[in-house]
Amino acid sequence: MLYMPGSNPRALDKARSLPADSLILDLEDSVSPDAKQQAREQVVAALEEGGYGHREIIVRINVMDGEWVADDLAAIANSKARPDGILVPKVSTALEVEQAVATADMAGCDTGIDIWIMAETPQCILNIGELASAHPRLKGIVLGTSDLAKDTRVRHTPDRMGFIAALNLCVYAARANGLDVIDGVQLDLDDEAALEASCIQGRDLGFDGKSLIHPKQLAAANKAFAPSDAEIATARELIAGFEQAEAQGKGVVVVNGRLVEALHVEEAQRCLALADAIASLEA
């Protein structure tokens, strides 16, 4: 999930050819106050021009209690082409999620547009279970670890130990409510090893993907979150072994020294479905 500054028309155009699954056309943090109107107009123009193919398009609006959000939502509502989602920053309570949806509706935004939230305040993390179940239109959660670091004084360390509790809570809340959940950004653009480690850690913690701030980070994220050839082969072996055991009336089977039950088959099927989806996109 790649952030694209709404004030940068070249970036909005380049995004049409990048190997990203989702694009956040940003009207908030990456846009200076004096460029808000220009960014809004350019994002709407990009939406209407289209050409983004399979990529999920999400617009991050400005904070709900700020001076720019009404114009952001009005611009989205009046656009001839709607985004797939609206990303709401700085929400901390379930009531604020409900208010964000109601405000978007009042502005005339299409009710088919998904709502996403940034998890980036201490109160949001403490309330994340309630936020995740606040509204049926809520689709996903994006971690905002930079804002969390500022508000909590947690330092950005290679192991991200200070964020682990917040990361875990967001993953659990997402899984409990059927939402997608996207890991926070890696700020150092020149530290490829740190980016790779962060992507692998996010994958292992249960995230669906990684939010990115530069196109050169895409390869590492795509590699980490895609099943490897070995994982795909193992998934096929597990499914085949279990199906053979089922045919013999058995509920468990040992495949290559590993005990396999129905829950393992379900995860193996998810691995293959993900691999098939990636292959389809690449084709």
Contacts in CASP RR format, 6 or more apart in sequence:
PFRMAT RR
TARGET T0000
AUTHOR 0000-0000-0000
METHOD contacts of the structure
MODEL  1
MLYMPGSNPRALDKARSLPADSLILDLEDSVSPDAKQQAREQVVAALEEG
GYGHREIIVRINVMDGEWVADDLAAIANSKARPDGILVPKVSTALEVEQA
VATADMAGCDTGIDIWIMAETPQCILNIGELASAHPRLKGIVLGTSDLAK
DTRVRHTPDRMGFIAALNLCVYAARANGLDVIDGVQLDLDDEAALEASCI
QGRDLGFDGKSLIHPKQLAAANKAFAPSDAEIATARELIAGFEQAEAQGK
GVVVVNGRLVEALHVEEAQRCLALADAIASLEA
1 20 0 8 1.000
1 21 0 8 1.000
1 22 0 8 1.000
1 23 0 8 1.000
1 24 0 8 1.000
1 58 0 8 1.000
1 142 0 8 1.000
1 182 0 8 1.000
1 209 0 8 1.000
1 210 0 8 1.000
1 211 0 8 1.000
1 212 0 8 1.000
2 15 0 8 1.000
2 18 0 8 1.000
2 20 0 8 1.000
2 22 0 8 1.000
2 23 0 8 1.000
2 24 0 8 1.000
2 211 0 8 1.000
2 212 0 8 1.000
2 213 0 8 1.000
2 215 0 8 1.000
2 217 0 8 1.000
2 218 0 8 1.000
3 24 0 8 1.000
3 26 0 8 1.000
3 30 0 8 1.000
3 60 0 8 1.000
3 185 0 8 1.000
3 211 0 8 1.000
3 212 0 8 1.000
3 213 0 8 1.000
4 11 0 8 1.000
4 12 0 8 1.000
4 15 0 8 1.000
4 23 0 8 1.000
4 24 0 8 1.000
4 25 0 8 1.000
4 26 0 8 1.000
5 11 0 8 1.000
5 26 0 8 1.000
5 30 0 8 1.000
5 31 0 8 1.000
5 39 0 8 1.000
6 12 0 8 1.000
6 25 0 8 1.000
6 26 0 8 1.000
6 27 0 8 1.000
6 30 0 8 1.000
6 31 0 8 1.000
6 39 0 8 1.000
6 42 0 8 1.000
6 43 0 8 1.000
6 46 0 8 1.000
7 30 0 8 1.000
7 31 0 8 1.000
7 32 0 8 1.000
7 35 0 8 1.000
7 38 0 8 1.000
7 39 0 8 1.000
7 42 0 8 1.000
9 42 0 8 1.000
9 46 0 8 1.000
12 25 0 8 1.000
12 42 0 8 1.000
12 43 0 8 1.000
12 46 0 8 1.000
13 46 0 8 1.000
14 215 0 8 1.000
15 23 0 8 1.000
15 52 0 8 1.000
15 55 0 8 1.000
16 50 0 8 1.000
16 51 0 8 1.000
16 52 0 8 1.000
16 53 0 8 1.000
16 55 0 8 1.000
18 215 0 8 1.000
18 218 0 8 1.000
19 218 0 8 1.000
19 219 0 8 1.000
19 222 0 8 1.000
20 55 0 8 1.000
20 212 0 8 1.000
20 215 0 8 1.000
20 218 0 8 1.000
21 54 0 8 1.000
21 55 0 8 1.000
21 56 0 8 1.000
21 281 0 8 1.000
22 55 0 8 1.000
22 56 0 8 1.000
22 57 0 8 1.000
22 58 0 8 1.000
23 52 0 8 1.000
23 55 0 8 1.000
23 56 0 8 1.000
23 57 0 8 1.000
23 58 0 8 1.000
24 58 0 8 1.000
24 59 0 8 1.000
24 60 0 8 1.000
24 87 0 8 1.000
24 142 0 8 1.000
24 211 0 8 1.000
25 43 0 8 1.000
25 46 0 8 1.000
25 47 0 8 1.000
25 57 0 8 1.000
25 58 0 8 1.000
25 59 0 8 1.000
25 60 0 8 1.000
25 83 0 8 1.000
26 39 0 8 1.000
26 59 0 8 1.000
26 60 0 8 1.000
27 36 0 8 1.000
27 39 0 8 1.000
27 40 0 8 1.000
27 43 0 8 1.000
27 59 0 8 1.000
27 60 0 8 1.000
27 61 0 8 1.000
27 62 0 8 1.000
27 68 0 8 1.000
27 72 0 8 1.000
28 60 0 8 1.000
28 61 0 8 1.000
28 62 0 8 1.000
28 63 0 8 1.000
28 89 0 8 1.000
29 89 0 8 1.000
31 39 0 8 1.000
36 62 0 8 1.000
36 68 0 8 1.000
36 71 0 8 1.000
37 71 0 8 1.000
40 68 0 8 1.000
40 71 0 8 1.000
40 72 0 8 1.000
40 75 0 8 1.000
41 75 0 8 1.000
43 59 0 8 1.000
43 75 0 8 1.000
44 75 0 8 1.000
44 76 0 8 1.000
44 78 0 8 1.000
44 79 0 8 1.000
47 57 0 8 1.000
47 59 0 8 1.000
47 79 0 8 1.000
47 80 0 8 1.000
47 81 0 8 1.000
47 82 0 8 1.000
47 83 0 8 1.000
48 79 0 8 1.000
48 80 0 8 1.000
48 81 0 8 1.000
50 81 0 8 1.000
54 281 0 8 1.000
56 84 0 8 1.000
56 85 0 8 1.000
57 83 0 8 1.000
57 84 0 8 1.000
57 85 0 8 1.000
58 83 0 8 1.000
58 84 0 8 1.000
58 85 0 8 1.000
58 86 0 8 1.000
58 87 0 8 1.000
58 114 0 8 1.000
58 116 0 8 1.000
59 72 0 8 1.000
59 76 0 8 1.000
59 83 0 8 1.000
59 85 0 8 1.000
59 86 0 8 1.000
59 87 0 8 1.000
60 86 0 8 1.000
60 87 0 8 1.000
60 89 0 8 1.000
60 118 0 8 1.000
61 68 0 8 1.000
61 69 0 8 1.000
61 72 0 8 1.000
61 73 0 8 1.000
61 76 0 8 1.000
61 86 0 8 1.000
61 87 0 8 1.000
61 88 0 8 1.000
61 89 0 8 1.000
62 68 0 8 1.000
62 69 0 8 1.000
62 72 0 8 1.000
62 89 0 8 1.000
63 69 0 8 1.000
63 89 0 8 1.000
63 90 0 8 1.000
64 88 0 8 1.000
64 90 0 8 1.000
64 91 0 8 1.000
64 96 0 8 1.000
64 99 0 8 1.000
64 100 0 8 1.000
64 103 0 8 1.000
69 103 0 8 1.000
70 107 0 8 1.000
73 86 0 8 1.000
73 103 0 8 1.000
73 104 0 8 1.000
73 107 0 8 1.000
73 108 0 8 1.000
73 109 0 8 1.000
74 107 0 8 1.000
76 82 0 8 1.000
76 83 0 8 1.000
76 86 0 8 1.000
76 104 0 8 1.000
76 107 0 8 1.000
76 109 0 8 1.000
76 113 0 8 1.000
77 107 0 8 1.000
77 108 0 8 1.000
77 109 0 8 1.000
77 110 0 8 1.000
82 109 0 8 1.000
82 110 0 8 1.000
82 112 0 8 1.000
82 113 0 8 1.000
83 113 0 8 1.000
84 113 0 8 1.000
84 114 0 8 1.000
85 113 0 8 1.000
85 114 0 8 1.000
85 115 0 8 1.000
85 116 0 8 1.000
85 139 0 8 1.000
86 104 0 8 1.000
86 109 0 8 1.000
86 113 0 8 1.000
86 114 0 8 1.000
86 115 0 8 1.000
86 116 0 8 1.000
87 116 0 8 1.000
87 117 0 8 1.000
87 118 0 8 1.000
87 142 0 8 1.000
88 97 0 8 1.000
88 100 0 8 1.000
88 115 0 8 1.000
88 116 0 8 1.000
88 117 0 8 1.000
88 118 0 8 1.000
89 118 0 8 1.000
89 120 0 8 1.000
90 118 0 8 1.000
90 120 0 8 1.000
90 121 0 8 1.000
90 147 0 8 1.000
91 97 0 8 1.000
91 100 0 8 1.000
91 117 0 8 1.000
91 118 0 8 1.000
91 121 0 8 1.000
91 124 0 8 1.000
91 131 0 8 1.000
92 121 0 8 1.000
92 123 0 8 1.000
92 124 0 8 1.000
92 127 0 8 1.000
93 123 0 8 1.000
93 124 0 8 1.000
93 127 0 8 1.000
93 130 0 8 1.000
93 131 0 8 1.000
94 127 0 8 1.000
94 130 0 8 1.000
94 131 0 8 1.000
94 133 0 8 1.000
94 134 0 8 1.000
95 134 0 8 1.000
97 115 0 8 1.000
97 117 0 8 1.000
97 131 0 8 1.000
97 134 0 8 1.000
97 135 0 8 1.000
97 138 0 8 1.000
98 134 0 8 1.000
98 135 0 8 1.000
100 115 0 8 1.000
100 117 0 8 1.000
101 115 0 8 1.000
101 135 0 8 1.000
101 137 0 8 1.000
104 113 0 8 1.000
104 115 0 8 1.000
105 111 0 8 1.000
111 137 0 8 1.000
112 137 0 8 1.000
113 137 0 8 1.000
114 137 0 8 1.000
114 138 0 8 1.000
114 139 0 8 1.000
114 140 0 8 1.000
115 135 0 8 1.000
115 137 0 8 1.000
115 138 0 8 1.000
115 139 0 8 1.000
116 138 0 8 1.000
116 139 0 8 1.000
116 140 0 8 1.000
116 141 0 8 1.000
116 142 0 8 1.000
117 124 0 8 1.000
117 131 0 8 1.000
117 138 0 8 1.000
117 140 0 8 1.000
117 141 0 8 1.000
117 142 0 8 1.000
118 124 0 8 1.000
118 141 0 8 1.000
118 142 0 8 1.000
118 143 0 8 1.000
118 144 0 8 1.000
118 147 0 8 1.000
119 125 0 8 1.000
119 128 0 8 1.000
119 131 0 8 1.000
119 141 0 8 1.000
119 142 0 8 1.000
119 143 0 8 1.000
119 144 0 8 1.000
119 148 0 8 1.000
119 166 0 8 1.000
119 170 0 8 1.000
120 143 0 8 1.000
120 144 0 8 1.000
120 145 0 8 1.000
120 146 0 8 1.000
120 147 0 8 1.000
120 148 0 8 1.000
120 151 0 8 1.000
121 147 0 8 1.000
121 148 0 8 1.000
121 151 0 8 1.000
122 148 0 8 1.000
122 151 0 8 1.000
122 152 0 8 1.000
124 131 0 8 1.000
125 148 0 8 1.000
125 165 0 8 1.000
125 166 0 8 1.000
125 169 0 8 1.000
125 170 0 8 1.000
128 141 0 8 1.000
128 169 0 8 1.000
128 170 0 8 1.000
128 173 0 8 1.000
129 169 0 8 1.000
129 173 0 8 1.000
129 176 0 8 1.000
129 177 0 8 1.000
131 138 0 8 1.000
131 141 0 8 1.000
131 173 0 8 1.000
132 138 0 8 1.000
132 141 0 8 1.000
132 173 0 8 1.000
132 174 0 8 1.000
132 176 0 8 1.000
132 177 0 8 1.000
132 179 0 8 1.000
133 176 0 8 1.000
133 177 0 8 1.000
138 177 0 8 1.000
138 179 0 8 1.000
139 179 0 8 1.000
139 180 0 8 1.000
140 174 0 8 1.000
140 179 0 8 1.000
140 180 0 8 1.000
140 181 0 8 1.000
140 182 0 8 1.000
141 170 0 8 1.000
141 173 0 8 1.000
141 174 0 8 1.000
141 179 0 8 1.000
141 180 0 8 1.000
141 181 0 8 1.000
141 182 0 8 1.000
142 181 0 8 1.000
142 182 0 8 1.000
142 184 0 8 1.000
142 211 0 8 1.000
143 166 0 8 1.000
143 167 0 8 1.000
143 170 0 8 1.000
143 181 0 8 1.000
143 182 0 8 1.000
143 183 0 8 1.000
143 184 0 8 1.000
143 211 0 8 1.000
144 184 0 8 1.000
144 185 0 8 1.000
144 211 0 8 1.000
145 156 0 8 1.000
145 160 0 8 1.000
145 163 0 8 1.000
145 166 0 8 1.000
145 184 0 8 1.000
145 185 0 8 1.000
146 185 0 8 1.000
146 187 0 8 1.000
148 154 0 8 1.000
148 163 0 8 1.000
148 166 0 8 1.000
149 155 0 8 1.000
149 156 0 8 1.000
149 163 0 8 1.000
154 162 0 8 1.000
154 163 0 8 1.000
155 162 0 8 1.000
156 187 0 8 1.000
158 194 0 8 1.000
158 197 0 8 1.000
159 201 0 8 1.000
160 167 0 8 1.000
160 198 0 8 1.000
160 201 0 8 1.000
164 205 0 8 1.000
167 183 0 8 1.000
167 202 0 8 1.000
167 205 0 8 1.000
167 207 0 8 1.000
168 205 0 8 1.000
170 181 0 8 1.000
171 181 0 8 1.000
171 205 0 8 1.000
171 206 0 8 1.000
171 207 0 8 1.000
173 179 0 8 1.000
173 181 0 8 1.000
174 180 0 8 1.000
174 181 0 8 1.000
175 181 0 8 1.000
180 208 0 8 1.000
181 206 0 8 1.000
181 207 0 8 1.000
181 208 0 8 1.000
182 207 0 8 1.000
182 208 0 8 1.000
182 209 0 8 1.000
182 210 0 8 1.000
182 211 0 8 1.000
183 198 0 8 1.000
183 199 0 8 1.000
183 202 0 8 1.000
183 205 0 8 1.000
183 207 0 8 1.000
183 209 0 8 1.000
183 210 0 8 1.000
183 211 0 8 1.000
184 210 0 8 1.000
184 211 0 8 1.000
185 210 0 8 1.000
185 211 0 8 1.000
185 212 0 8 1.000
185 213 0 8 1.000
186 194 0 8 1.000
186 195 0 8 1.000
186 198 0 8 1.000
186 199 0 8 1.000
186 210 0 8 1.000
186 212 0 8 1.000
186 213 0 8 1.000
186 217 0 8 1.000
187 213 0 8 1.000
188 194 0 8 1.000
188 195 0 8 1.000
189 213 0 8 1.000
189 214 0 8 1.000
189 216 0 8 1.000
189 217 0 8 1.000
192 220 0 8 1.000
195 217 0 8 1.000
195 220 0 8 1.000
196 220 0 8 1.000
196 224 0 8 1.000
198 210 0 8 1.000
199 210 0 8 1.000
199 220 0 8 1.000
199 221 0 8 1.000
199 223 0 8 1.000
199 224 0 8 1.000
199 225 0 8 1.000
200 224 0 8 1.000
202 209 0 8 1.000
202 210 0 8 1.000
202 224 0 8 1.000
203 209 0 8 1.000
203 224 0 8 1.000
203 225 0 8 1.000
207 225 0 8 1.000
208 225 0 8 1.000
209 221 0 8 1.000
209 225 0 8 1.000
210 217 0 8 1.000
210 221 0 8 1.000
210 224 0 8 1.000
210 225 0 8 1.000
212 218 0 8 1.000
212 221 0 8 1.000
226 274 0 8 1.000
226 275 0 8 1.000
226 278 0 8 1.000
227 235 0 8 1.000
227 271 0 8 1.000
227 272 0 8 1.000
227 274 0 8 1.000
227 275 0 8 1.000
227 278 0 8 1.000
231 271 0 8 1.000
232 271 0 8 1.000
232 272 0 8 1.000
232 275 0 8 1.000
234 256 0 8 1.000
234 268 0 8 1.000
235 267 0 8 1.000
235 268 0 8 1.000
235 269 0 8 1.000
235 271 0 8 1.000
235 272 0 8 1.000
236 268 0 8 1.000
236 272 0 8 1.000
237 255 0 8 1.000
237 256 0 8 1.000
238 255 0 8 1.000
238 258 0 8 1.000
238 260 0 8 1.000
238 264 0 8 1.000
238 265 0 8 1.000
238 268 0 8 1.000
239 265 0 8 1.000
239 268 0 8 1.000
239 269 0 8 1.000
239 272 0 8 1.000
241 253 0 8 1.000
241 255 0 8 1.000
241 260 0 8 1.000
242 251 0 8 1.000
242 253 0 8 1.000
242 255 0 8 1.000
242 260 0 8 1.000
242 261 0 8 1.000
242 262 0 8 1.000
242 264 0 8 1.000
242 265 0 8 1.000
244 253 0 8 1.000
245 251 0 8 1.000
245 252 0 8 1.000
245 253 0 8 1.000
245 260 0 8 1.000
251 261 0 8 1.000
251 262 0 8 1.000
252 259 0 8 1.000
252 260 0 8 1.000
252 261 0 8 1.000
253 259 0 8 1.000
253 260 0 8 1.000
254 260 0 8 1.000
END
